[in-house]
Each structure stands twice: as structure tokens, then as C-alpha cells.
Amino acid sequence: MAIVGARCAGSPLAAILAQRGLRVCVLDKARFPSETLSTHVIQPSGVAVLKRHGMLDAILAAGAVTLSKLTLVAEGARLDAQIDPEDFGATSISTRRVTLDQVLVEEAARAGAEVRTETPVSGLIWEDGQVAGVETPSGEVRARLVVGADGLRSKVAGLVEAGEYRVAPPGRMFAWGYFEGVGNMEDRLRLASLQGLTFAASPTDAGLYMAAVCPPMSDRDRFLADRERNYEDGIAVWPELADVLTGATRVGPIRVMSNWHGYFRQAAGPGWALVGDAGHFKDPSPAQGIRDALRHSERLAEAIEAGLGGTGDIDEELRRWWRWRDNEGFEMHWFATDMGTSGLTTPIATQIVRDIADDPAAVEQFLRMLNRDIQPSELFTAGRIGKAALRVVLRQPAKIPAMLREAAREAINEVRRSRQRHHPLLKGSSA
């Protein structure tokens, strides 16, 4: 089989399949090491995938740092939590993609996959209405299955005309930089929403510290007109982050991601499948992308092995995997969309964070939600939301009109989103 794209979805998929005895060729137009826009954090459930398939040690040896602590700030509310590796099976880790992807490419080759970098795919080979391989400048690569793992602007997705659904507009742009000489390099991921900006910050590999400032997408043009100054002004909005960076020196340019939207894409068809960002992308705010790429690739490998290496039917195995992907990702997709929505944090949302922070069991649930052990709806229950709203009303009755508007908006969103629960090709099928 052929995998187009050798980053954090394609290379792990190739490695797992090669470990199981399947012949795999993975192709990428990039020359590695190569940077790409992405979050840096891998949730514990993603780290567990790397550990299960023998790739974690090499990533840690390349400098990835563990993150066992989390701080979340929402205007006047603060939540501090610690991940117990005994309970979660691992801690989170942080690494730049220029480091992570290089290691994963090497791990795919070590597992026995044929790796062709600096090899762009120019087209697909079609036979009897089914994809039968890929075309490259150096010749054809024939394959029983072609997997597109080639990112947001996937060439494979375009060539098979994979439709998008559950489309979510971008709420924010992301701007981040790296700093050296940070004195406080504790293993903590910091997230915040303050004065209309959101933030993410943590140590990462090579002794660097990553700090991201995320203004509303409506502010993109103004921000980009003087990104250096606006980035620095943004850091100053969160005094805690500014203190961490005191005395540090920024290294390299400010990176930005300002052209994106959220979506699910049709995940499979005759002779092809899409995984990673090629098949699904959501707001990066809750740091789920690398975890999803790893976990979805692991499950896709199981489907491929059953369909191509076993006695199963590959088309049905891929459809079953597609149903699983959509069901697992549905709630987190919309949670991420809401988390990245532009504007000030609402009074109810702030109160919910405060309530969770005051309840150790709820803090545990929050970490479990980010790790995808439970769904957002299991944490943000109607009862919890109602209690938070009541507290806001009792303390700030002048906010009742704004809260009613917020409730009406959320009700409309919930109805609209529930109608998108299943892709038309999967309706009537069980997960």
C-alpha cells in the first residue's frame, strides 16, 4: 500500500503496518527535518500510542519534554491540575514538529517501510473506478490502497474529491515564538483566555520555550501588519506568561497560522482513505491534533490489516473505521470550536471553570476529557451549567439579558450540530 504524507499520521501508520508484515511505501514532498504548523503538545493517550509501538523512546531521546502540570486561566478563574502517569498511563509531552516528524520518518524506515522523501505525488492511478496507486515524477507506485496523510490541503483529498462536512469557521489565528534562556522551565502547559486573547505556552525540545498568542480572526489584518509589536503586546496581557519570559531571548521569527477552518472529510472510498489533518481538522486550542493523528492511524492500521492482511473486506473495514472516527471526534470537534471562538470569555464559562477548579473530582474529569477518556458532555452537564448560571445571576443580576442570549445561541447551535451527527454515506450504520 502507499501512504502520501510522512508526518505525524503517515509515518506512524507506515511503521505500525510494517511491524505487522505489510508492504508499505510512504511518500512525502518534503525533505526532513522539516517544520510545519502545528500544536506541540501530545496528550497522554497519544503518547501511549507511541509507547505501544516502540516509538516513544526515540522521541524522548530527541529532546521531547514531559508535561505533568496544567494551568487554565479564564478571566478571573484559575484551574491548576497535575497528570498522574500511573492513572493516565503517561504524561503529556511537548516537541516541535521539526523534531517529532524527523524521528517518526526514521521510525517508519526502521520498522521496514519504504520511505521516499522529496517525492511529490502528482496524481492518482485509477482502474475500474478504484484508486490503484499514485503517480510521481520518478514513476508510478502501484498499491491496493492509497492513504492520504498529507495535511489540511491534502492532494489526495482533492484528487478523490472528498467532501467536507461539520465545517466550522475559524475563530482565531495563532501566532507563536520560541524563547531561550527561560528560567522557569517547569513541566507545565499554560492555557488562558484573557481580554479577548487566548494563550498557550510550555517548554519544548532543544531547551526552548514556546509561547503562543491567539487573537480573533477578525483582528488578523491588524495583527499581521506589525506582528512583532502585536505579539509582544499580547504577551504583556497575561502577566504570568510575561513573568516566565522575563530575561529570555526570542529565537527565530514569529510563526503564524491564519488560513484554516474546521472540518471532517469523507474518510474512505474505493481504494483510498484519509487520516490525520487530511481527514479531520479542528480548532487547535485544546491541543488535540497530534493525539488524533496517532490514535486514528493506530485504528486505521487495524482496519487495513483486517481488510488487506486478513479475511475481512477492506471497504467495510474502512467504513467501520470511518464511523468510529466520526463518533469519537464529534463532541471534541465542537468543543474545540467553542473554545476557540473569538470574543471575551462569557460569565457562565468563567464560572464553570471556577466550579471545576474547586472540585478535585471535576478537575480529574477535565483532564480525562482532554485525554479523550470521556466526552465533553460528561463534564459539561446540564446540571453543572445550570448551577454556574444560577451563581452568576445571584452575584451579577445585570448579566441576565446577556446570559439569556448566550443560552439561546447555544440551544440553536446544539440543534444545528446534532443534525450533522452522521455523514450521509454512514447514516443508518452502527459504530
N, C-alpha and C positions, 0 to 999 in steps of 0.2 A: 504494500500500500504506500501511498505518497501523502506526506504532510507538508502543506505550504505554510511556512512561518515557523521559526525555530526559537521563539522566546518562551515566556513562562507558561504557555499552554502547549505549544507544539513540541518542544524538546522533552518535557516530562511525559507526554503521551508517547513519543517515539521510544523513550527509554523503557517505559513500562511494557510496551508491546514487544520490544526487542528482548527484554528479560524473559518474556513468555514464549519466545521462539518464533515470533512472526517476523517476516522480512519487511523492513521499513526503510524508506528513503525520505529524509526531511530536508526541505529546501528553503533558503531564505536569501533575499536580495542583499541583505546587509553583510558587512564584514565585521566580525566580532573581535574584541569587545566593542559594543555599540550602545549608545544611550537611546532611550525612548521615554516619552512622557508617561508617567505612572505614579501611583502611590508607592510608598516604600515599605509599608507595614504588611506583614503576613500574619493573619490571625492563627491561633493555636491549631485549629482544625486543618489549616493549610500546611502548617509546619509538620503536623502529624503525617500528612501525605508524603512529604519529602522524607521523613524518617522511615516510613513503611517501605519505601522503595530505594533506600540506600543513598539518597542524595543530600541529606541534611549535613553530614559531617563535612563534606566538601564546601558547602555554602558557609558554614561557620568558620572553617579554616580560611576562607577568603575574606573574612572580616565582618560578616553579619553580626549585629549585636542583638542581644535578647532584651525584650521589653516586658518587665513583670508588673509595672505600675501604670495606671491610667488616671489622668485628671480630666474632668469635663467641667467647663465653666459656661454657664448660660446667664448672662447679665448678672443678677445678684445671687444666683445659685451656684453651688460648687459640689461636685461629686469626686471623691478620691477612692480608688479601688486597687486591689492587688490580685494578680492572677496566681493561683496556686498550681504549679505544674503537676502536682500529684493528682489534683482533681481534674485538670484540663488535659492532661497528657503531654503538655508542652507549654511554653510561654509564647508570646508573640515574638517575632524578630523583625528587624529593620535592615534593609540593604538597598543600595541604589541598583537600578536595573542594569547599568553598565557592568556591575559586578555579578549580579544574580544571573542574567541571561548568558553571560560567558560560561559560568560554571555549568548551567543546565545544558548548553550545547556540548560541552565536554563530557557530561554525564551520559547524554544520549549516544555519543560516539563510543564511550567506554562500554555501554550496555550492548553494543553490536549494531546500532542503527547506522545506515549510510547517511552522512551529513554532507550536504553541499551548500556551503555559504557562497555569497557573491553570485548567486544563481537566481535571477528573477524568473518568475513564471509569466509567460506572455499569453497563454491561452489554455483551454481545456480540450482534451480529446473526447469526442462524442461518438458512440457506436450504438445504434438502435435505440436512441433516446436516453442513453445512460452514459454518465461520465466514465471514461475508461483510462484516464491518465492526464498528464499535463504536458504542455509544450514549453521548452526553454530554449535560449539561444544556442545551447550545446546539444540539442536534440530532444526527443520525446522520452518521457518516463511513463511507462505503462503501469497501471495499478488497478486492482479490483475495487479500491475505494480511495477517494481523494478527500482529505480533511483540510479545510481552510482554518488555519490558526493564525491568520495574518492581520489581526487587529481591526480597529474601528473602520478603516477604509479598505476593507478586505477585497482583494482582487477576485478571490474565489466567489465570495458572496455576490459581487457584481456580475460575474460571468454566468452564474446559475440563476440570477435574478431572484435571490432570496428576499421575500417581502418582510418589511418591518411591522411590528405591532407593539402595543403598550408603549407608544412613543411618548417620551417625557421631555419637555423643553428644558434647556439648561438654565439653572437658577444663578450659577456663579461661574466666574473664571478663576483660575488657580495660578498663583504666582509664587515661586519658591526659590530659595537660595541656600547655599551651603556655607557653613562657617567653621573655621578652625580656631583653636585656642579657647574653646568654651570651657570654663572652669567647672560648671555643674553638669557633668555628663551622666547623671543618674539614668537608670534604665526605665524611663518614664515617657509614655506618649501623652502629649498635651493637646487637647482639643478645646476650642472655645468659640462662642458666638457673642460678640460684643459690638454695640453701636453700629449694627448693620454689616459688620465684617465677620467672617469665620476664620479660624486659625487651626493649623496642625503643626506640631513640632516634636522632634525626637532626635536622639543620637542615631547615627547610621555608620556604615562601614568607612574605612580609611581614616578614622579619627575625626570625622566631620559631624556637624550638627545641621539638620535640615529644619528650616522654618518656612512655613507657607502662609501667605496672606491671601484671602479669597474674597474679593469684592463682588457685589452683584453684577450680573452680566450687563445690566443696563448702564453700568459705570465703566464698561470695558474701554471705550474710546478715550475717555478722560484718563483712565489709569495708564493705558499704554502710551499716551502722549508724553509721559515723563515717568516711566516705570520705576526708575531708581528712587526718585524722591517719594513717589506714592507708596512704594514698598516700604521704605524707611518710616514714613508717616504711619503706615498701617501697623508696623511692629510696635510703635510707640503707644498705640491704642490699648495694647494689653501689657500693662506694667510688669506682670510676672514674666512674660516672654522677653521683654526688653531687659530685665534684670539678668536673665540667663545669658543673654548675648553681650552683656557689658564686658568690654575689653577684648571681645572676639573680632576676628577679621573675616569678612566675606570673601569667599574664593570663587572665581568664575562669574558668569553672568546670571541674571535673574531669569529663570526659565518660566514660561507661561503655557497654559493650556486654555485657549479661549474659543475653540471651534469644535463643539461637540454637542451631542444630545443623547438622551437615554433611549434604549430600545431593546426589544427582543427581536431576533430574526428567525425566520424559518430555519430550523436546525438541521434538517436532513432531507434528502431526496434521492433519486436513483443514481447510486454510485458516488454520493458526496455527503459530507457533513460539515458543520461549522462548530468551532469550540473557542472558548476564550472570548475576547472582545469582538471577534468576528461574528459571534452569535448572540452576544448579550453584553450591553454596557449600561451602567447606571452611574448616578452622581457619585464621585469618589469620596465624598465627605465621611462615610463610615468605614472607609478603608477595607473594602470587600473584594476588590478586583483580582488581586493575585491569588487570594484564597479560592475564589470561584474558578479561576483558570486551572488551578491544581486539582481541586476536587472534581470539577466537571471532566477534566481529562482522565482522571482515575476511573470515573464511572463510564466514560466513553470507551476506555480501553477494555473494560469488562464486556461491554456490548459488542465491540469489534471482535474480541476473542471468541465470544459465543457465536457470532454470526459468520465469521470467516474461518476461525480455527476449530470450531466445534460442529455441532449438528443443527444449530439454530438457523433461522432465516435472517440475513443481515438487515433487510428492510424493516422487518418487525422489531428486531433488536434496537435499531436506531430510533424507530418511533417510540419505543418504550423509554429509551434514554431521553428523548426529547420531552416526553411527558414528565419524567422525573425532573429534568432541568427546570421546566416551567413551573411546576408545583413548588419546588424548593425555593425558587427565586422570586416568586410573585410578590410576597409581602415585603421582602427586603428591598425590592426594586422601588416600591412606592415609599417605604420608609426613608430610603436614601434620597429620593426626590424631595420629600418634605424636609429632610434635614438640610438640604442644600438650597431650599427656597430663599430667594432674596428678601431683604427687609429685616426689620427688628424681630427678635425672638418674642413670641406672644406671651402675655401674662400666664396663661394656662400652661404653656410648655415650660416656662421657667419654674412654676410651682411644681410641676410633675418631677422635674429634675431635683428640686429641693426635697420633695417627699421621698423619692427613691434614695437619695443620699442619706436620709435619716433612718432607713430601714435596711439592715445588713442583708436580709434575705432578698430584697429587691435589688440591691447592688449586685448580688450574685446572679440574679436573673438578667440584669443588664449585660453583664459580661457574657452570660450564656447566649443572649440574643446576638451580640456581636460575633460570637463564635459559631452561630447558626445551630446551636443545640435546641433552641426554642424559637418560635416565630415572634415578631414584634407584637402581634395581637395578644400573646400570652403574658406580656409585660404591661403593655398599654391597654389595660382592660377598661371597659365602660365604667366600672366602679372606681378605678384609680383616677380616671379622667374626671368623673363626676365630683369626687372628693376634692380634687385640685381646683375645679371650677368654683365649688362652694367656698373654699378658703379664700380665693381671690375676691369673690363677691362680698364676703363678710369683711375683708380687710380694705377693699377698694371698690365700693359700690358704684363709683363713677365709671368703672370699666364695663359695666353690664352691657351697654349697647355694642361695644367692640367685641365682647365675648359672644353675644348672640350672632353677630355677623360671622365670627370665626366658626361657630358651631354649624351655621347654615352652610358655609363654604365646605366644611369637612364632610357634611352629610351628602352634599352634591358630589364631591369627589369620590366618596365611598361608593355611591350608586354607579357613577361612571366607570370606576375602576373594576367593580365587580362584574360588569358586563364584558370585561376583557380577560376574564379568568382563563379562558381556553382559546387557543388558536383554532380557527375554523376547521383545519385539517385534523385536529385532535379531539374535536367535540364528540361526546358520546363514548370516549375511550376512558378506561380507568388507568390510574397511575401505576 
